[in-house]
Amino acid sequence: MNYDEVRAVDPDVADALEGEVERQQDTLAMIASENHVSEAVLEAQGSHLTNKYAEGYPGKRYYAGCEYADEVEELAIERAKELWGAEHVNVQPHSGTQANMGVYLAMLDAGDKILSLDLTHGGHLSHGHPANFTGQLYEVEQYHVDPETGYIDYEELDELAKEFDPDIIVSGFSAYPRAVEFETIQETAESVDALHLADIAHITGLVAAGEHPSPVGIADFVTGSTHKTIRAGRGGIIMTSKEYASDIDKAVFPGGQGGPLMHNVAGKAVGFKEALQPAFTEYAAQVVENAKTLAATLEDRGMEIVSGGTDTHLVLVDLRPSHPDLTGGEAEEALESVGLVLNANTVPGETRSAFNPSGIRAGTPALTTRGFGTEEMETVGNLIADVVDAPEDEDVLAEAAQTIDELTAAHPLYE
Ligand code: DSN
């Protein structure tokens, strides 16, 4: 892809944009929350709808000239309903965090109580972290994973719910490799008369394809982002029942946002249409298969996999048992130097800092989009282990970089 029009106006930005295309082509994207969208989604997100203000909802806008914005938003909503089986969908949140904000604004008052998964055990900033508005506006209690098994401690969650009496329980994660038992959490929520928000940001695509149990129809609210496993470009989404439809819509606009980013809504519509095709079901199954292969390969190479494996698209490695002197940040840096891009991550029982934690998180959505299967994932797992075992050995690093060059050349992006 060329940025000729940008270059004519602004060569500096054109250089950076072209550099980013090359970076994506020449490296392995293994940040679990990233993916590569299709050319069709890219085109829709770069469309002329970026020029249009469309405050309100289809058929009820505050500005004139919204007929095509209406068409696009209605298509996005109908496709999302079909993909996830939701009664009501709001496709306007600018991101997953904005989607969560929509639910909190609709249902909570300042000082109300949230019970959610601890960030270092796999939760998310927008679930009540002190550095986020949620931790500042609401009273927060957190549940954890069982330190022995790495699985969510549902008993602790239930006990905490009874002691803390939350207004809302948040399920969902940004770094938890196992399937979430949404029904178990819903039982707890009902037992204490709390609402249940299931944040499926990471697994929207897996849920749509039936690769992960769905919370739709179980939890009161389901939020997600649209650019991770679902590959529909940047943005967020809220799903709920008709009962809460109007509260949610008012909380998103005008409660928390102004005009929707209609070009992003167009990307969502196109990406959702792609996800409704049979090929997407195969893709999602391969994402999970690839993650299982990656976890097994890393484990065979002596690494500690949090929870002993994965049911999803992500693998979390606790480096402390196998590499006590290597931090997640050092591993991330060594891997990036050979062209493998993942992120350092906190792990349950974290003993270092959030900035330079003890683990690494790797995901398979983007590599699977590139056509990687289990054979390539075994190669990638061994490359990760080679580099982590010898992060300063120039020969090892050169050999890993060479293999990554071959892999990326064999699986081109955006031809
Ligand atoms: N930044 C995303 C992630 O990497 O999981 C979550 O917002």
Residues whose N, C-alpha, C, O or C-beta is under 5 A from the ligand:
A	BS01	DSN	S33 S174
